[in-house]
Amino acid sequence: MKILLTNDDGPFSPGLTALAAALERIGEVTVVCPAEERSGVSHAITHLMPVRRASVTLRDGRPATAVSGTPADCVKFALAEVLATPPDLVVSGLNMGINAGIDLFYSGTVSAAVEGALNGVRSVACSTSPENLARVAEAAERAVEVLGLILADAPAAALLFNVNVPELHGAARPCVRLTRQSTTYPPGRYLLSRGPRGRTVHWLSWDADDGTHPEDSDVAALRAGCVSVTPLLLDRTDAGALEALARAANGCLADT
């Protein structure tokens, strides 16, 4: 199996190195990642300026290609310019920070997987708690174990998945839950500060997420100490609203 691996943290992330090593047990891994930290860029792409590629080595000496673009750029570039044939699987991660709930709208990690799915390749975003830094290899192994279940059991039409590994405790393996994406919104705020030249700057700060999340959601599963596995859709059409509007307008809206 040929696997394209990317991330949003750049080539020197311990999560990327750990996931590359874990994935090599199930396939041939090609790493194409952003040249620098690109967290929180969502599905941005570079189209008003060129991108550059460079050969780099990961923390363990593994060769990789770095692209001066976003995570979505990396997948798009790899499919067009790096790989001779399409991969069997695109994996994004291992992000050293959970991507659950509304994080999915902002996450470069998840958006790289979305780009893979848009190209018809089954794609999985993998993230873990930052508290697992000392156990990142183990967190990567847990993610790949779950990935194996997805490959074995998911229907062929299901192309996009989001996997989160919670903080690991002791020797026990965390439970695994199939989940929905929570959309409970913890508002952020901006903290006033001073830049190095005395100018006023504003730093985005997320408030602690102590809200209530549905029991079947990704956030609830992680709070319970379980791995969350969320199948995602590319089509964001609100089918219920579409049907309701069509009934109310007797199809007239379709003709305007």
C-alpha positions as CSV (number, residue, x, y, z in Angstrom):
1,M,0.0,0.0,0.0
2,K,1.3,3.4,-1.0
3,I,0.8,6.1,1.6
4,L,1.2,9.9,1.3
5,L,1.9,11.5,4.7
6,T,1.7,15.2,5.5
7,N,1.0,17.5,8.4
8,D,0.5,21.1,9.3
9,D,3.4,21.4,11.8
10,G,6.3,21.1,9.4
11,P,9.1,18.6,8.9
12,F,10.5,18.7,12.4
13,S,7.4,17.8,14.3
14,P,7.9,14.7,16.5
15,G,4.4,13.6,15.6
16,L,5.2,13.5,11.9
17,T,8.3,11.3,12.6
18,A,6.4,9.0,14.9
19,L,3.5,8.5,12.5
20,A,5.9,7.9,9.5
21,A,7.6,5.1,11.5
22,A,4.3,3.6,12.5
23,L,2.8,3.7,9.0
24,E,5.9,2.0,7.5
25,R,4.7,-1.2,9.1
26,I,1.6,-1.2,6.8
27,G,2.9,0.4,3.6
28,E,5.4,2.5,1.6
29,V,5.4,6.0,3.0
30,T,6.2,9.2,1.1
31,V,6.3,12.4,3.2
32,V,5.4,15.8,1.7
33,C,4.9,18.4,4.3
34,P,4.9,22.2,4.8
35,A,8.3,23.8,5.1
36,E,7.3,25.5,8.3
37,E,4.6,25.6,10.9
38,R,1.2,26.2,9.2
39,S,-1.3,25.3,12.0
40,G,-4.8,26.9,11.8
41,V,-4.7,27.7,8.1
42,S,-7.7,25.5,7.3
43,H,-8.0,24.8,3.6
44,A,-6.1,27.8,2.3
45,I,-4.2,27.2,-0.9
46,T,-1.3,29.2,-2.5
47,H,-2.3,30.6,-5.9
48,L,-1.1,34.2,-6.1
49,M,2.5,33.3,-5.7
50,P,4.7,30.3,-6.6
51,V,5.5,27.4,-4.2
52,R,9.0,26.0,-3.8
53,R,10.0,22.5,-3.0
54,A,13.1,21.3,-1.1
55,S,14.5,18.0,0.1
56,V,14.6,17.8,3.9
57,T,15.2,15.1,6.5
58,L,12.9,14.4,9.5
59,R,14.1,14.1,13.1
60,D,15.1,10.5,12.5
61,G,16.9,11.1,9.2
62,R,14.0,10.0,7.1
63,P,13.9,11.8,3.7
64,A,11.0,14.1,2.9
65,T,9.9,16.8,0.6
66,A,9.1,20.3,2.1
67,V,6.7,22.6,0.2
68,S,6.5,26.4,0.9
69,G,2.8,26.3,1.1
70,T,-0.2,25.1,3.2
71,P,-1.1,21.5,4.2
72,A,-3.7,21.5,1.4
73,D,-1.0,22.7,-1.0
74,C,1.2,19.8,0.0
75,V,-1.3,17.2,-0.9
76,K,-2.2,18.9,-4.1
77,F,1.5,19.3,-5.0
78,A,2.3,15.7,-4.1
79,L,-0.4,14.3,-6.2
80,A,0.6,16.4,-9.2
81,E,4.4,16.7,-9.0
82,V,5.9,14.2,-6.5
83,L,4.1,10.9,-6.9
84,A,4.2,9.0,-10.1
85,T,0.8,7.3,-9.3
86,P,-1.9,8.2,-6.9
87,P,-1.5,6.8,-3.4
88,D,-3.8,4.3,-1.8
89,L,-4.1,6.4,1.3
90,V,-3.5,10.0,2.5
91,V,-2.7,10.5,6.2
92,S,-2.3,13.9,7.8
93,G,-0.6,14.1,11.2
94,L,0.3,13.2,13.8
95,N,-0.8,16.6,15.1
96,M,0.4,17.4,18.6
97,G,-2.9,18.8,19.6
98,I,-6.5,17.6,19.5
99,N,-8.6,18.4,16.4
100,A,-12.2,17.8,17.5
101,G,-15.5,19.7,17.4
102,I,-15.2,23.1,15.8
103,D,-11.4,22.7,15.4
104,L,-12.2,20.9,12.2
105,F,-13.2,24.2,10.6
106,Y,-9.8,25.7,11.3
107,S,-7.4,22.8,11.2
108,G,-4.7,22.5,8.6
109,T,-4.3,18.8,9.6
110,V,-7.9,18.0,8.8
111,S,-7.9,20.1,5.6
112,A,-4.9,18.2,4.2
113,A,-7.0,15.1,4.6
114,V,-10.0,16.8,3.0
115,E,-7.8,17.7,0.0
116,G,-6.9,14.0,-0.4
117,A,-10.5,13.0,-0.3
118,L,-11.4,15.7,-2.9
119,N,-9.0,13.9,-5.2
120,G,-10.8,10.6,-4.6
121,V,-8.2,9.1,-2.2
122,R,-9.2,7.7,1.2
123,S,-7.8,10.2,3.7
124,V,-7.4,10.2,7.5
125,A,-6.5,13.1,9.8
126,C,-4.7,12.0,13.0
127,S,-4.2,14.1,16.1
128,T,-3.3,13.5,19.7
129,S,-3.2,15.3,23.0
130,P,-0.1,17.5,23.5
131,E,0.3,15.7,26.8
132,N,1.4,12.7,24.8
133,L,4.7,14.3,23.7
134,A,6.8,11.8,25.8
135,R,4.7,8.9,24.4
136,V,4.3,10.2,20.9
137,A,5.4,6.9,19.3
138,E,2.7,5.0,21.3
139,A,0.1,7.6,20.3
140,A,1.1,7.1,16.7
141,E,0.7,3.3,17.1
142,R,-2.8,3.7,18.5
143,A,-3.7,5.9,15.5
144,V,-2.4,3.4,13.0
145,E,-4.3,0.6,14.8
146,V,-7.5,2.5,14.3
147,L,-6.6,3.3,10.8
148,G,-6.3,-0.4,10.1
149,L,-9.9,-0.8,11.3
150,I,-11.1,1.9,9.0
151,L,-9.3,0.3,6.0
152,A,-10.8,-3.1,6.8
153,D,-14.4,-2.1,7.6
154,A,-15.4,1.2,6.1
155,P,-17.4,1.2,2.9
156,A,-15.5,2.1,-0.2
157,A,-17.5,5.3,-0.7
158,A,-16.4,6.6,2.7
159,L,-13.3,8.7,1.9
160,L,-12.7,11.0,4.9
161,F,-12.0,10.3,8.6
162,N,-10.9,12.3,11.6
163,V,-9.1,10.3,14.4
164,N,-8.1,11.7,17.8
165,V,-6.0,9.9,20.4
166,P,-6.6,11.2,23.9
167,E,-4.0,11.6,26.6
168,L,-2.5,8.2,27.4
169,H,-2.5,7.0,31.0
170,G,-0.5,4.0,32.2
171,A,-0.3,0.8,30.2
172,A,-4.0,0.5,29.4
173,R,-5.1,1.0,25.7
174,P,-7.8,3.6,25.3
175,C,-11.2,2.6,24.2
176,V,-12.3,3.5,20.7
177,R,-15.6,5.2,19.9
178,L,-17.3,6.0,16.6
179,T,-18.4,9.6,17.0
180,R,-20.1,12.6,15.4
181,Q,-18.4,16.1,15.2
182,S,-19.5,18.3,18.0
183,T,-20.5,21.9,17.0
184,T,-20.7,23.3,20.5
185,Y,-18.8,26.6,20.2
186,P,-16.3,27.8,22.8
187,P,-15.8,31.5,22.0
188,G,-12.4,32.9,21.8
189,R,-11.2,36.3,22.8
190,Y,-8.3,38.6,22.0
191,L,-5.7,39.6,24.6
192,L,-4.1,43.0,24.3
193,S,-0.4,43.1,24.3
194,R,2.6,45.1,23.1
195,G,4.8,44.2,20.2
196,P,8.6,44.4,20.2
197,R,8.4,48.0,18.9
198,G,5.8,49.1,21.4
199,R,2.9,48.7,19.0
200,T,-0.4,47.4,20.3
201,V,-1.1,43.8,19.2
202,H,-3.9,41.4,19.8
203,W,-3.4,37.6,20.5
204,L,-6.3,35.2,20.0
205,S,-6.9,33.1,23.1
206,W,-9.4,30.3,23.3
207,D,-11.4,30.1,26.5
208,A,-11.5,26.8,28.3
209,D,-14.0,24.5,26.7
210,D,-16.1,23.5,29.6
211,G,-19.4,23.4,27.6
212,T,-21.8,20.5,27.2
213,H,-21.2,18.3,24.1
214,P,-23.5,15.6,22.8
215,E,-22.7,12.1,24.3
216,D,-22.0,10.7,20.8
217,S,-19.6,13.5,19.9
218,D,-15.9,13.5,19.4
219,V,-15.3,15.8,22.2
220,A,-17.3,13.7,24.7
221,A,-15.4,10.6,23.6
222,L,-12.0,12.3,24.3
223,R,-13.2,13.6,27.6
224,A,-14.0,9.9,28.5
225,G,-10.5,8.9,27.6
226,C,-11.4,7.2,24.3
227,V,-10.1,7.5,20.8
228,S,-12.6,9.3,18.6
229,V,-13.2,8.2,15.0
230,T,-15.4,10.5,13.0
231,P,-16.4,9.8,9.4
232,L,-16.7,13.1,7.6
233,L,-18.5,14.3,4.4
234,L,-17.3,16.5,1.6
235,D,-20.8,17.6,0.6
236,R,-21.8,20.4,3.0
237,T,-25.3,20.9,1.6
238,D,-28.0,21.1,4.2
239,A,-30.3,18.5,2.8
240,G,-33.1,19.3,5.2
241,A,-33.2,23.0,4.4
242,L,-32.9,22.2,0.7
243,E,-36.0,19.9,0.9
244,A,-38.0,22.4,3.0
245,L,-37.3,25.3,0.7
246,A,-38.2,23.2,-2.4
247,R,-41.5,22.2,-0.8
248,A,-42.3,25.7,0.3
249,A,-41.5,27.3,-3.0
250,N,-42.9,24.4,-5.1
251,G,-39.7,24.3,-6.9
252,C,-39.8,28.0,-7.9
253,L,-36.5,28.8,-6.4
254,A,-34.8,26.4,-8.8
255,D,-36.1,28.5,-11.7
256,T,-35.0,32.0,-10.5
